[in-house]
């Protein structure tokens, strides 16, 4: 996910994306624990994508608070 693409989404869409990423992280952790995970870099990618979504959400919240 590109940060520019995320900025175009609404906060509700971002929250849904964050839930999906957290589920993906959960599944990847289980795959890693059971030895089924072939590409361990996907864990890093999912973690960073979730952080990116959180950052955009916080930026949008700060922007909304500044406008009030």
PDB file of N, CA, C and O in Angstrom, chain B, residues numbered from 101:
ATOM      1  N   UNK B 101       0.827  -1.183   0.000  1.00  0.00           N
ATOM      2  CA  UNK B 101       0.000   0.000   0.000  1.00  0.00           C
ATOM      3  C   UNK B 101       0.871   1.246   0.000  1.00  0.00           C
ATOM      4  O   UNK B 101       1.817   1.378   0.776  1.00  0.00           O
ATOM      5  N   UNK B 102       0.518   2.145  -0.892  1.00  0.00           N
ATOM      6  CA  UNK B 102       1.228   3.401  -1.010  1.00  0.00           C
ATOM      7  C   UNK B 102       0.579   4.428  -0.089  1.00  0.00           C
ATOM      8  O   UNK B 102      -0.644   4.439   0.049  1.00  0.00           O
ATOM      9  N   UNK B 103       1.362   5.278   0.534  1.00  0.00           N
ATOM     10  CA  UNK B 103       0.823   6.278   1.454  1.00  0.00           C
ATOM     11  C   UNK B 103      -0.106   7.240   0.723  1.00  0.00           C
ATOM     12  O   UNK B 103      -1.104   7.682   1.292  1.00  0.00           O
ATOM     13  N   UNK B 104       0.201   7.566  -0.512  1.00  0.00           N
ATOM     14  CA  UNK B 104      -0.671   8.469  -1.275  1.00  0.00           C
ATOM     15  C   UNK B 104      -2.032   7.840  -1.530  1.00  0.00           C
ATOM     16  O   UNK B 104      -3.049   8.534  -1.509  1.00  0.00           O
ATOM     17  N   UNK B 105      -2.060   6.554  -1.765  1.00  0.00           N
ATOM     18  CA  UNK B 105      -3.338   5.854  -1.948  1.00  0.00           C
ATOM     19  C   UNK B 105      -4.134   5.860  -0.657  1.00  0.00           C
ATOM     20  O   UNK B 105      -5.356   6.006  -0.678  1.00  0.00           O
ATOM     21  N   UNK B 106      -3.450   5.701   0.465  1.00  0.00           N
ATOM     22  CA  UNK B 106      -4.129   5.671   1.756  1.00  0.00           C
ATOM     23  C   UNK B 106      -4.710   7.028   2.123  1.00  0.00           C
ATOM     24  O   UNK B 106      -5.765   7.101   2.753  1.00  0.00           O
ATOM     25  N   UNK B 107      -4.038   8.092   1.739  1.00  0.00           N
ATOM     26  CA  UNK B 107      -4.526   9.437   2.071  1.00  0.00           C
ATOM     27  C   UNK B 107      -5.833   9.752   1.355  1.00  0.00           C
ATOM     28  O   UNK B 107      -6.594  10.604   1.813  1.00  0.00           O
ATOM     29  N   UNK B 108      -6.102   9.089   0.256  1.00  0.00           N
ATOM     30  CA  UNK B 108      -7.336   9.313  -0.486  1.00  0.00           C
ATOM     31  C   UNK B 108      -8.529   8.614   0.148  1.00  0.00           C
ATOM     32  O   UNK B 108      -9.674   8.928  -0.177  1.00  0.00           O
ATOM     33  N   UNK B 109      -8.278   7.677   1.042  1.00  0.00           N
ATOM     34  CA  UNK B 109      -9.360   6.911   1.660  1.00  0.00           C
ATOM     35  C   UNK B 109      -9.945   7.664   2.847  1.00  0.00           C
ATOM     36  O   UNK B 109      -9.308   8.540   3.432  1.00  0.00           O
ATOM     37  N   UNK B 110     -11.181   7.296   3.186  1.00  0.00           N
ATOM     38  CA  UNK B 110     -11.837   7.883   4.347  1.00  0.00           C
ATOM     39  C   UNK B 110     -11.336   7.189   5.616  1.00  0.00           C
ATOM     40  O   UNK B 110     -10.778   6.095   5.542  1.00  0.00           O
ATOM     41  N   UNK B 111     -11.531   7.815   6.769  1.00  0.00           N
ATOM     42  CA  UNK B 111     -11.100   7.164   8.019  1.00  0.00           C
ATOM     43  C   UNK B 111     -11.751   5.799   8.248  1.00  0.00           C
ATOM     44  O   UNK B 111     -11.117   4.894   8.791  1.00  0.00           O
ATOM     45  N   UNK B 112     -13.004   5.646   7.839  1.00  0.00           N
ATOM     46  CA  UNK B 112     -13.660   4.342   7.990  1.00  0.00           C
ATOM     47  C   UNK B 112     -12.993   3.275   7.128  1.00  0.00           C
ATOM     48  O   UNK B 112     -12.805   2.140   7.566  1.00  0.00           O
ATOM     49  N   UNK B 113     -12.644   3.643   5.917  1.00  0.00           N
ATOM     50  CA  UNK B 113     -11.951   2.700   5.035  1.00  0.00           C
ATOM     51  C   UNK B 113     -10.582   2.348   5.593  1.00  0.00           C
ATOM     52  O   UNK B 113     -10.132   1.207   5.480  1.00  0.00           O
ATOM     53  N   UNK B 114      -9.920   3.333   6.198  1.00  0.00           N
ATOM     54  CA  UNK B 114      -8.603   3.080   6.790  1.00  0.00           C
ATOM     55  C   UNK B 114      -8.711   2.136   7.982  1.00  0.00           C
ATOM     56  O   UNK B 114      -7.858   1.270   8.178  1.00  0.00           O
ATOM     57  N   UNK B 115      -9.762   2.309   8.776  1.00  0.00           N
ATOM     58  CA  UNK B 115      -9.949   1.407   9.919  1.00  0.00           C
ATOM     59  C   UNK B 115     -10.200  -0.026   9.458  1.00  0.00           C
ATOM     60  O   UNK B 115      -9.706  -0.976  10.064  1.00  0.00           O
ATOM     61  N   UNK B 116     -10.965  -0.172   8.392  1.00  0.00           N
ATOM     62  CA  UNK B 116     -11.209  -1.509   7.834  1.00  0.00           C
ATOM     63  C   UNK B 116      -9.909  -2.120   7.321  1.00  0.00           C
ATOM     64  O   UNK B 116      -9.652  -3.307   7.523  1.00  0.00           O
ATOM     65  N   UNK B 117      -9.100  -1.310   6.664  1.00  0.00           N
ATOM     66  CA  UNK B 117      -7.815  -1.794   6.162  1.00  0.00           C
ATOM     67  C   UNK B 117      -6.918  -2.207   7.322  1.00  0.00           C
ATOM     68  O   UNK B 117      -6.192  -3.197   7.230  1.00  0.00           O
ATOM     69  N   UNK B 118      -6.968  -1.445   8.414  1.00  0.00           N
ATOM     70  CA  UNK B 118      -6.153  -1.773   9.579  1.00  0.00           C
ATOM     71  C   UNK B 118      -6.582  -3.100  10.195  1.00  0.00           C
ATOM     72  O   UNK B 118      -5.739  -3.898  10.604  1.00  0.00           O
ATOM     73  N   UNK B 119      -7.880  -3.333  10.261  1.00  0.00           N
ATOM     74  CA  UNK B 119      -8.383  -4.611  10.783  1.00  0.00           C
ATOM     75  C   UNK B 119      -7.909  -5.765   9.907  1.00  0.00           C
ATOM     76  O   UNK B 119      -7.485  -6.806  10.409  1.00  0.00           O
ATOM     77  N   UNK B 120      -7.986  -5.570   8.602  1.00  0.00           N
ATOM     78  CA  UNK B 120      -7.528  -6.617   7.680  1.00  0.00           C
ATOM     79  C   UNK B 120      -6.034  -6.892   7.840  1.00  0.00           C
ATOM     80  O   UNK B 120      -5.605  -8.045   7.813  1.00  0.00           O
ATOM     81  N   UNK B 121      -5.253  -5.839   8.005  1.00  0.00           N
ATOM     82  CA  UNK B 121      -3.810  -6.013   8.174  1.00  0.00           C
ATOM     83  C   UNK B 121      -3.479  -6.709   9.491  1.00  0.00           C
ATOM     84  O   UNK B 121      -2.555  -7.520   9.553  1.00  0.00           O
ATOM     85  N   UNK B 122      -4.226  -6.396  10.533  1.00  0.00           N
ATOM     86  CA  UNK B 122      -4.000  -7.054  11.822  1.00  0.00           C
ATOM     87  C   UNK B 122      -4.337  -8.546  11.731  1.00  0.00           C
ATOM     88  O   UNK B 122      -3.642  -9.381  12.311  1.00  0.00           O
ATOM     89  N   UNK B 123      -5.405  -8.873  11.002  1.00  0.00           N
ATOM     90  CA  UNK B 123      -5.743 -10.284  10.795  1.00  0.00           C
ATOM     91  C   UNK B 123      -4.649 -10.988  10.006  1.00  0.00           C
ATOM     92  O   UNK B 123      -4.287 -12.126  10.304  1.00  0.00           O
ATOM     93  N   UNK B 124      -4.129 -10.299   8.998  1.00  0.00           N
ATOM     94  CA  UNK B 124      -3.053 -10.877   8.200  1.00  0.00           C
ATOM     95  C   UNK B 124      -1.812 -11.116   9.059  1.00  0.00           C
ATOM     96  O   UNK B 124      -1.159 -12.152   8.935  1.00  0.00           O
ATOM     97  N   UNK B 125      -1.487 -10.158   9.931  1.00  0.00           N
ATOM     98  CA  UNK B 125      -0.347 -10.328  10.830  1.00  0.00           C
ATOM     99  C   UNK B 125      -0.551 -11.535  11.735  1.00  0.00           C
ATOM    100  O   UNK B 125       0.373 -12.319  11.955  1.00  0.00           O
ATOM    101  N   UNK B 126      -1.749 -11.679  12.251  1.00  0.00           N
ATOM    102  CA  UNK B 126      -2.072 -12.800  13.128  1.00  0.00           C
ATOM    103  C   UNK B 126      -1.855 -14.126  12.411  1.00  0.00           C
ATOM    104  O   UNK B 126      -1.237 -15.045  12.948  1.00  0.00           O
ATOM    105  N   UNK B 127      -2.380 -14.210  11.177  1.00  0.00           N
ATOM    106  CA  UNK B 127      -2.234 -15.442  10.399  1.00  0.00           C
ATOM    107  C   UNK B 127      -0.774 -15.720  10.058  1.00  0.00           C
ATOM    108  O   UNK B 127      -0.336 -16.870  10.087  1.00  0.00           O
ATOM    109  N   UNK B 128      -0.031 -14.684   9.740  1.00  0.00           N
ATOM    110  CA  UNK B 128       1.379 -14.866   9.412  1.00  0.00           C
ATOM    111  C   UNK B 128       2.176 -15.337  10.628  1.00  0.00           C
ATOM    112  O   UNK B 128       3.087 -16.155  10.498  1.00  0.00           O
ATOM    113  N   UNK B 129       1.831 -14.821  11.807  1.00  0.00           N
ATOM    114  CA  UNK B 129       2.511 -15.273  13.026  1.00  0.00           C
ATOM    115  C   UNK B 129       2.273 -16.752  13.264  1.00  0.00           C
ATOM    116  O   UNK B 129       3.192 -17.481  13.635  1.00  0.00           O
ATOM    117  N   UNK B 130       1.037 -17.198  13.052  1.00  0.00           N
ATOM    118  CA  UNK B 130       0.741 -18.619  13.224  1.00  0.00           C
ATOM    119  C   UNK B 130       1.468 -19.465  12.189  1.00  0.00           C
ATOM    120  O   UNK B 130       1.988 -20.534  12.507  1.00  0.00           O
ATOM    121  N   UNK B 131       1.503 -18.988  10.958  1.00  0.00           N
ATOM    122  CA  UNK B 131       2.220 -19.731   9.922  1.00  0.00           C
ATOM    123  C   UNK B 131       3.699 -19.830  10.253  1.00  0.00           C
ATOM    124  O   UNK B 131       4.326 -20.864  10.027  1.00  0.00           O
ATOM    125  N   UNK B 132       4.251 -18.750  10.791  1.00  0.00           N
ATOM    126  CA  UNK B 132       5.652 -18.774  11.172  1.00  0.00           C
ATOM    127  C   UNK B 132       5.921 -19.723  12.317  1.00  0.00           C
ATOM    128  O   UNK B 132       6.951 -20.396  12.343  1.00  0.00           O
ATOM    129  N   UNK B 133       5.001 -19.782  13.264  1.00  0.00           N
ATOM    130  CA  UNK B 133       5.176 -20.653  14.423  1.00  0.00           C
ATOM    131  C   UNK B 133       5.059 -22.124  14.045  1.00  0.00           C
ATOM    132  O   UNK B 133       5.714 -22.973  14.649  1.00  0.00           O
ATOM    133  N   UNK B 134       4.239 -22.429  13.058  1.00  0.00           N
ATOM    134  CA  UNK B 134       4.050 -23.820  12.659  1.00  0.00           C
ATOM    135  C   UNK B 134       4.985 -24.243  11.535  1.00  0.00           C
ATOM    136  O   UNK B 134       4.973 -25.398  11.110  1.00  0.00           O
ATOM    137  N   UNK B 135       5.795 -23.304  11.057  1.00  0.00           N
ATOM    138  CA  UNK B 135       6.748 -23.644  10.008  1.00  0.00           C
ATOM    139  C   UNK B 135       6.170 -23.637   8.613  1.00  0.00           C
ATOM    140  O   UNK B 135       6.809 -24.140   7.688  1.00  0.00           O
ATOM    141  N   UNK B 136       4.993 -23.088   8.427  1.00  0.00           N
ATOM    142  CA  UNK B 136       4.357 -23.071   7.113  1.00  0.00           C
ATOM    143  C   UNK B 136       4.691 -21.818   6.310  1.00  0.00           C
ATOM    144  O   UNK B 136       4.400 -21.744   5.116  1.00  0.00           O
ATOM    145  N   UNK B 137       5.300 -20.840   6.966  1.00  0.00           N
ATOM    146  CA  UNK B 137       5.585 -19.572   6.307  1.00  0.00           C
ATOM    147  C   UNK B 137       6.838 -19.704   5.454  1.00  0.00           C
ATOM    148  O   UNK B 137       7.916 -20.015   5.961  1.00  0.00           O
ATOM    149  N   UNK B 138       6.688 -19.466   4.163  1.00  0.00           N
ATOM    150  CA  UNK B 138       7.821 -19.601   3.253  1.00  0.00           C
ATOM    151  C   UNK B 138       8.600 -18.299   3.119  1.00  0.00           C
ATOM    152  O   UNK B 138       9.830 -18.314   3.071  1.00  0.00           O
ATOM    153  N   UNK B 139       7.899 -17.179   3.058  1.00  0.00           N
ATOM    154  CA  UNK B 139       8.556 -15.887   2.882  1.00  0.00           C
ATOM    155  C   UNK B 139       8.365 -15.062   4.155  1.00  0.00           C
ATOM    156  O   UNK B 139       7.290 -14.513   4.395  1.00  0.00           O
ATOM    157  N   UNK B 140       9.396 -14.986   4.948  1.00  0.00           N
ATOM    158  CA  UNK B 140       9.280 -14.278   6.230  1.00  0.00           C
ATOM    159  C   UNK B 140       9.213 -12.766   6.056  1.00  0.00           C
ATOM    160  O   UNK B 140       8.841 -12.057   6.990  1.00  0.00           O
ATOM    161  N   UNK B 141       9.560 -12.270   4.895  1.00  0.00           N
ATOM    162  CA  UNK B 141       9.496 -10.827   4.658  1.00  0.00           C
ATOM    163  C   UNK B 141       8.061 -10.317   4.652  1.00  0.00           C
ATOM    164  O   UNK B 141       7.833  -9.122   4.836  1.00  0.00           O
ATOM    165  N   UNK B 142       7.093 -11.201   4.445  1.00  0.00           N
ATOM    166  CA  UNK B 142       5.695 -10.756   4.442  1.00  0.00           C
ATOM    167  C   UNK B 142       5.274 -10.280   5.820  1.00  0.00           C
ATOM    168  O   UNK B 142       4.390  -9.431   5.932  1.00  0.00           O
ATOM    169  N   UNK B 143       5.887 -10.806   6.869  1.00  0.00           N
ATOM    170  CA  UNK B 143       5.573 -10.343   8.227  1.00  0.00           C
ATOM    171  C   UNK B 143       5.994  -8.879   8.378  1.00  0.00           C
ATOM    172  O   UNK B 143       5.254  -8.068   8.935  1.00  0.00           O
ATOM    173  N   UNK B 144       7.160  -8.557   7.889  1.00  0.00           N
ATOM    174  CA  UNK B 144       7.674  -7.193   7.967  1.00  0.00           C
ATOM    175  C   UNK B 144       6.801  -6.251   7.144  1.00  0.00           C
ATOM    176  O   UNK B 144       6.498  -5.140   7.578  1.00  0.00           O
ATOM    177  N   UNK B 145       6.404  -6.693   5.971  1.00  0.00           N
ATOM    178  CA  UNK B 145       5.573  -5.874   5.094  1.00  0.00           C
ATOM    179  C   UNK B 145       4.220  -5.590   5.729  1.00  0.00           C
ATOM    180  O   UNK B 145       3.734  -4.461   5.677  1.00  0.00           O
ATOM    181  N   UNK B 146       3.610  -6.606   6.326  1.00  0.00           N
ATOM    182  CA  UNK B 146       2.302  -6.429   6.958  1.00  0.00           C
ATOM    183  C   UNK B 146       2.410  -5.492   8.151  1.00  0.00           C
ATOM    184  O   UNK B 146       1.537  -4.651   8.364  1.00  0.00           O
ATOM    185  N   UNK B 147       3.466  -5.634   8.922  1.00  0.00           N
ATOM    186  CA  UNK B 147       3.656  -4.786  10.106  1.00  0.00           C
ATOM    187  C   UNK B 147       3.840  -3.325   9.699  1.00  0.00           C
ATOM    188  O   UNK B 147       3.268  -2.425  10.315  1.00  0.00           O
ATOM    189  N   UNK B 148       4.627  -3.101   8.675  1.00  0.00           N
ATOM    190  CA  UNK B 148       4.872  -1.731   8.220  1.00  0.00           C
ATOM    191  C   UNK B 148       3.640  -1.121   7.557  1.00  0.00           C
ATOM    192  O   UNK B 148       3.401   0.081   7.672  1.00  0.00           O
ATOM    193  N   UNK B 149       2.871  -1.936   6.875  1.00  0.00           N
ATOM    194  CA  UNK B 149       1.640  -1.436   6.262  1.00  0.00           C
ATOM    195  C   UNK B 149       0.648  -1.004   7.340  1.00  0.00           C
ATOM    196  O   UNK B 149      -0.018   0.022   7.205  1.00  0.00           O
ATOM    197  N   UNK B 150       0.555  -1.792   8.406  1.00  0.00           N
ATOM    198  CA  UNK B 150      -0.332  -1.421   9.509  1.00  0.00           C
ATOM    199  C   UNK B 150       0.136  -0.119  10.150  1.00  0.00           C
ATOM    200  O   UNK B 150      -0.685   0.735  10.482  1.00  0.00           O
ATOM    201  N   UNK B 151       1.420   0.037  10.323  1.00  0.00           N
ATOM    202  CA  UNK B 151       1.956   1.273  10.894  1.00  0.00           C
ATOM    203  C   UNK B 151       1.682   2.460   9.981  1.00  0.00           C
ATOM    204  O   UNK B 151       1.398   3.562  10.450  1.00  0.00           O
ATOM    205  N   UNK B 152       1.767   2.232   8.684  1.00  0.00           N
ATOM    206  CA  UNK B 152       1.494   3.288   7.715  1.00  0.00           C
ATOM    207  C   UNK B 152       0.039   3.737   7.808  1.00  0.00           C
ATOM    208  O   UNK B 152      -0.250   4.932   7.761  1.00  0.00           O
ATOM    209  N   UNK B 153      -0.879   2.774   7.939  1.00  0.00           N
ATOM    210  CA  UNK B 153      -2.304   3.100   8.058  1.00  0.00           C
ATOM    211  C   UNK B 153      -2.552   3.868   9.350  1.00  0.00           C
ATOM    212  O   UNK B 153      -3.298   4.847   9.355  1.00  0.00           O
ATOM    213  N   UNK B 154      -1.938   3.437  10.437  1.00  0.00           N
ATOM    214  CA  UNK B 154      -2.103   4.145  11.711  1.00  0.00           C
ATOM    215  C   UNK B 154      -1.592   5.575  11.623  1.00  0.00           C
ATOM    216  O   UNK B 154      -2.208   6.492  12.166  1.00  0.00           O
ATOM    217  N   UNK B 155      -0.481   5.765  10.951  1.00  0.00           N
ATOM    218  CA  UNK B 155       0.083   7.100  10.800  1.00  0.00           C
ATOM    219  C   UNK B 155      -0.865   8.016  10.033  1.00  0.00           C
ATOM    220  O   UNK B 155      -1.086   9.160  10.428  1.00  0.00           O
ATOM    221  N   UNK B 156      -1.421   7.512   8.943  1.00  0.00           N
ATOM    222  CA  UNK B 156      -2.354   8.307   8.142  1.00  0.00           C
ATOM    223  C   UNK B 156      -3.604   8.628   8.962  1.00  0.00           C
ATOM    224  O   UNK B 156      -4.114   9.747   8.892  1.00  0.00           O
ATOM    225  N   UNK B 157      -4.103   7.662   9.738  1.00  0.00           N
ATOM    226  CA  UNK B 157      -5.266   7.911  10.594  1.00  0.00           C
ATOM    227  C   UNK B 157      -4.971   9.007  11.610  1.00  0.00           C
ATOM    228  O   UNK B 157      -5.798   9.892  11.829  1.00  0.00           O
ATOM    229  N   UNK B 158      -3.805   8.951  12.224  1.00  0.00           N
ATOM    230  CA  UNK B 158      -3.442   9.977  13.196  1.00  0.00           C
ATOM    231  C   UNK B 158      -3.297  11.337  12.536  1.00  0.00           C
ATOM    232  O   UNK B 158      -3.679  12.347  13.128  1.00  0.00           O
ATOM    233  N   UNK B 159      -2.755  11.390  11.331  1.00  0.00           N
ATOM    234  CA  UNK B 159      -2.633  12.648  10.613  1.00  0.00           C
ATOM    235  C   UNK B 159      -4.002  13.231  10.301  1.00  0.00           C
ATOM    236  O   UNK B 159      -4.219  14.435  10.439  1.00  0.00           O
ATOM    237  N   UNK B 160      -4.923  12.375   9.882  1.00  0.00           N
ATOM    238  CA  UNK B 160      -6.279  12.845   9.574  1.00  0.00           C
ATOM    239  C   UNK B 160      -6.979  13.332  10.832  1.00  0.00           C
ATOM    240  O   UNK B 160      -7.702  14.327  10.788  1.00  0.00           O
ATOM    241  N   UNK B 161      -6.775  12.640  11.965  1.00  0.00           N
ATOM    242  CA  UNK B 161      -7.389  13.062  13.223  1.00  0.00           C
ATOM    243  C   UNK B 161      -6.817  14.404  13.678  1.00  0.00           C
ATOM    244  O   UNK B 161      -7.562  15.260  14.154  1.00  0.00           O
ATOM    245  N   UNK B 162      -5.524  14.594  13.539  1.00  0.00           N
ATOM    246  CA  UNK B 162      -4.901  15.850  13.924  1.00  0.00           C
ATOM    247  C   UNK B 162      -5.377  16.982  13.021  1.00  0.00           C
ATOM    248  O   UNK B 162      -5.588  18.103  13.483  1.00  0.00           O
ATOM    249  N   UNK B 163      -5.543  16.688  11.741  1.00  0.00           N
ATOM    250  CA  UNK B 163      -6.016  17.692  10.800  1.00  0.00           C
ATOM    251  C   UNK B 163      -7.458  18.098  11.134  1.00  0.00           C
ATOM    252  O   UNK B 163      -7.801  19.278  11.072  1.00  0.00           O
ATOM    253  N   UNK B 164      -8.296  17.123  11.485  1.00  0.00           N
ATOM    254  CA  UNK B 164      -9.677  17.404  11.829  1.00  0.00           C
ATOM    255  C   UNK B 164      -9.751  18.219  13.121  1.00  0.00           C
ATOM    256  O   UNK B 164     -10.593  19.108  13.250  1.00  0.00           O
ATOM    257  N   UNK B 165      -8.870  17.913  14.072  1.00  0.00           N
ATOM    258  CA  UNK B 165      -8.863  18.636  15.328  1.00  0.00           C
ATOM    259  C   UNK B 165      -8.382  20.076  15.117  1.00  0.00           C
ATOM    260  O   UNK B 165      -8.854  20.991  15.790  1.00  0.00           O
ATOM    261  N   UNK B 166      -7.460  20.276  14.200  1.00  0.00           N
ATOM    262  CA  UNK B 166      -6.940  21.610  13.936  1.00  0.00           C
ATOM    263  C   UNK B 166      -7.975  22.484  13.231  1.00  0.00           C
ATOM    264  O   UNK B 166      -7.978  23.705  13.386  1.00  0.00           O
ATOM    265  N   UNK B 167      -8.843  21.856  12.465  1.00  0.00           N
ATOM    266  CA  UNK B 167      -9.867  22.620  11.739  1.00  0.00           C
ATOM    267  C   UNK B 167     -10.988  23.104  12.643  1.00  0.00           C
ATOM    268  O   UNK B 167     -11.685  24.061  12.308  1.00  0.00           O
ATOM    269  N   UNK B 168     -11.169  22.456  13.782  1.00  0.00           N
ATOM    270  CA  UNK B 168     -12.279  22.832  14.683  1.00  0.00           C
ATOM    271  C   UNK B 168     -11.963  24.042  15.507  1.00  0.00           C
ATOM    272  O   UNK B 168     -12.791  24.478  16.307  1.00  0.00           O
TER     273      UNK B 168
END
